[in-house]
Amino acid sequence: MALPDAGFPADPYPGAAPPFSFVHADEESHVLDPHPAHGWAVAGAPLDPWLAARGGVPRARRVPVLAYGSNRCPSKITWLRHALGMGADPVVVLRARTRGVTAVWAAGLRRRDGQRPAVLAAAPGVVEEHAVWLATPEQIAVLDRCEGRDERFRLARLRSGEVRTEHGVRVEAPWCYVGHGAIRRPLLVDGAPVRCADLPQDAARWLDGVPAPGDGLDAPTVVGSPRPDEWPAAVFVHGDLRPGGPAWPRLAPHTDGEPRRTTVDGTVHDTGTGRPALRPGTGRRAPGWLVPVRDPAGLLPVLDGQEGPLSRRERLVTDQGTPCWGYVRTSSADGGRQAITPSSRPVR
């Protein structure tokens, strides 16, 4: 189902947002549904091929950016395309729930229309509905200009609170624009910030208060442009790279915590070469290990070389809802080999 922008106006700020996950293209929002093998689907079609048919890049070349203000509004996305030159690449927007952070009204007004924007602040115990863009580096460059990066807002990795998609996938340390200049710090009215959920724009723009000294967030500033390989900081392994396996000494020095047993969607097949291969989308659960790693952007190209041209690196999700990198088989040369991993439970 595709819905035109007219159903989601941008005014008053923060605009109207769909109550579902969507992918935006050509001034329309297409509903995203969960897909047991491919993560997300549009009208039954896996998301990555749908993106490719429209000249878009796959999910593995995008990074998660928390959107808690107007960036979850489809009409605002179209404005970014027309006013700031954001290209035609579809924008993937996942509905998400946050815990421990909140959107509050900022100290200053927007220059172009006098409306009061939102800014993020720490809020222990508070649960809110927001969104996560799966954004390309090019889309983030446009958001940098829109948000006034390093002037009004700064781009950071959000370590405060918790962010989960509507289907339970935890988004660790998403990128996020948080207040930087005094006009984008939380506004304190009678000593306390005002949540956007508690007061609409037509009343918020007339608030009188002072900028807060800070936002209480654990959010280190990002230097330079985000790289898709930086997220997630974990790898799923099941063959030579597993703990105790022959290639484990290559991975062990890069770990950032204890490996733990887990499963991902798929089946492990005997390739006849002594190296098992993971095939996703089988409706089964393949067991292996989740390994937290330091500096994934530095490590992953090394693992790419080891896995070779017959494997493709993809983002997978464990049965605990944790995103991770994993290697899946791309060659059909071993397609007739027997599966060596039995089904353990149905895909969630």
Salt bridges, closest charged atoms under 4 A:
ASP5 OD1 - HIS24 NE2 2.98
GLU27 OE2 - HIS82 NE2 3.51
GLU28 OE1 - HIS30 NE2 3.98
ASP48 OD1 - ARG59 NE 3.41
ASP89 OD1 - ARG62 NH2 2.66
ASP113 OD2 - ARG110 NH2 2.56
GLU128 OE1 - HIS130 NE2 2.68
GLU128 OE2 - ARG195 NH2 2.88
GLU129 OE1 - ARG95 NE 3.86
GLU129 OE2 - ARG97 NH2 2.66
ASP144 OD2 - ARG149 NH1 2.97
GLU162 OE2 - ARG164 NE 3.25
GLU162 OE1 - ARG170 NH1 3.37
GLU166 OE2 - HIS167 NE2 3.94
GLU172 OE2 - ARG170 NE 3.40
ASP229 OD1 - ARG313 NH1 3.11
ASP240 OD2 - ARG275 NE 3.57
ASP304 OD2 - ARG313 NH2 2.85
GLU307 OE1 - ARG275 NH2 3.79
GLU314 OE2 - ARG312 NH2 2.44
ASP319 OD2 - ARG345 NH2 2.44
ASP334 OD1 - ARG279 NH2 2.87
ASP334 OD2 - ARG329 NE 3.60
